[in-house]
C-alpha cells in the first residue's frame, strides 16, 4: 500500500469538507471516534464475561421454584 503524503491528505481533507461541510466536521469526527471505540470494545476478548454468562442470574434463580410448582400441578 502506498504511503500517504501531505498532498494526498490535503486532497482527502478538501473532499471531506465538500461532502460534509465545515459545520458537520466535528460531528462526523465524534461519531467516527465513537464507532472505532465500540468496535475495539467488541473485538477484545474478556474471559471473565464467559464465566459470568455461565453463572445463573438472580432472576433465573427466583424463577426456578415457580417453574417446578407449575410442573407438579
Buried (B, 14 or more C-beta within 10 A) or exposed (E): EEEEEEEEEEEEEEEBEEEEEEEEEEEEEEEEEEEEEEEEEEEEEEEEEEEEEEEEEEEEEEEEEEEEEEEEE
